[in-house]
């Protein structure tokens, strides 16, 4: 049975969201000339900024209004999350777990 309120579930949902944002950013960047290294795009109601840097290429996605890093790609794989990237899980940041 899946615990839909547990921290593992919330972290899995955060990873899914980060992956979706990164894939959207990579799609937009792929449609730009190689010299374009920064774009802005919308994902739902939120505006994001994405950068591609380095060789091998790394894509970083930040929320424009907060400058929070939402996703970072693996080097050379702009549409794949970096294995060491820990996505933000806002539901866990301010939660208090109470044992009853």
C-alpha positions as CSV (number, residue, x, y, z in Angstrom):
1,X,0.0,0.0,0.0
2,X,1.3,3.5,-0.9
3,X,1.5,6.1,1.9
4,X,0.3,9.2,0.0
5,X,1.3,11.4,2.9
6,X,4.7,10.0,3.7
7,X,8.0,11.8,3.0
8,X,9.0,9.2,0.4
9,X,5.9,9.8,-1.6
10,X,6.4,13.6,-1.4
11,X,10.0,13.3,-2.5
12,X,9.0,11.1,-5.4
13,X,6.4,13.6,-6.5
14,X,9.0,16.4,-6.3
15,X,11.4,14.4,-8.5
16,X,8.6,13.9,-11.0
17,X,7.9,17.6,-11.0
18,X,11.6,18.5,-11.4
19,X,11.9,16.0,-14.3
20,X,8.9,17.6,-16.1
21,X,10.4,21.1,-15.7
22,X,13.8,20.0,-17.0
23,X,12.3,18.2,-20.0
24,X,10.3,21.3,-20.9
25,X,13.4,23.5,-20.5
26,X,15.5,21.1,-22.6
27,X,12.8,21.1,-25.3
28,X,12.8,24.9,-25.5
29,X,16.6,25.1,-25.5
30,X,16.8,22.5,-28.3
31,X,14.8,24.8,-30.5
32,X,17.3,27.7,-30.0
33,X,20.6,28.3,-31.8
34,X,23.6,26.9,-30.0
35,X,24.8,30.4,-29.0
36,X,21.6,31.0,-27.0
37,X,22.4,29.8,-23.5
38,X,19.5,31.3,-21.5
39,X,15.7,31.2,-22.1
40,X,12.5,32.0,-20.2
41,X,9.5,29.8,-20.4
42,X,6.2,29.1,-18.6
43,X,5.3,25.8,-17.1
44,X,1.7,26.1,-15.9
45,X,1.2,29.6,-14.3
46,X,4.9,29.9,-13.2
47,X,7.7,31.5,-15.2
48,X,11.1,29.8,-15.2
49,X,14.5,30.6,-16.5
50,X,16.8,27.9,-17.9
51,X,20.5,28.0,-18.6
52,X,22.7,25.7,-20.6
53,X,26.4,25.9,-19.6
54,X,29.6,24.0,-20.0
55,X,30.9,21.2,-22.1
56,X,29.4,18.7,-21.6
57,X,26.2,20.7,-21.5
58,X,24.3,21.1,-18.2
59,X,20.9,22.6,-18.0
60,X,19.7,24.4,-14.9
61,X,16.1,25.5,-14.3
62,X,15.2,28.2,-11.8
63,X,11.9,29.8,-10.8
64,X,12.1,33.3,-12.0
65,X,10.2,35.0,-9.1
66,X,12.2,33.2,-6.3
67,X,15.5,32.2,-8.0
68,X,15.0,28.7,-6.5
69,X,16.7,25.9,-8.5
70,X,14.1,23.4,-9.5
71,X,16.1,21.1,-11.7
72,X,19.6,20.4,-13.0
73,X,20.6,18.0,-15.7
74,X,23.2,15.3,-15.9
75,X,26.3,16.5,-17.8
76,X,25.8,16.0,-21.5
77,X,22.2,14.9,-21.1
78,X,20.1,18.1,-21.0
79,X,16.8,16.3,-20.5
80,X,17.9,13.9,-17.8
81,X,18.0,14.8,-14.1
82,X,21.4,14.7,-12.5
83,X,21.5,11.6,-10.3
84,X,22.8,13.6,-7.3
85,X,20.2,16.4,-7.7
86,X,17.8,16.5,-4.7
87,X,14.6,18.2,-5.9
88,X,12.8,20.7,-3.7
89,X,9.9,19.2,-1.7
90,X,8.0,22.3,-0.3
91,X,5.5,20.0,1.6
92,X,8.4,18.7,3.7
93,X,10.1,22.0,4.3
94,X,7.6,23.5,6.7
95,X,5.8,20.5,7.9
96,X,5.8,19.2,11.4
97,X,5.4,15.5,11.9
98,X,3.5,14.5,15.0
99,X,3.4,10.9,16.3
100,X,0.1,10.1,17.9
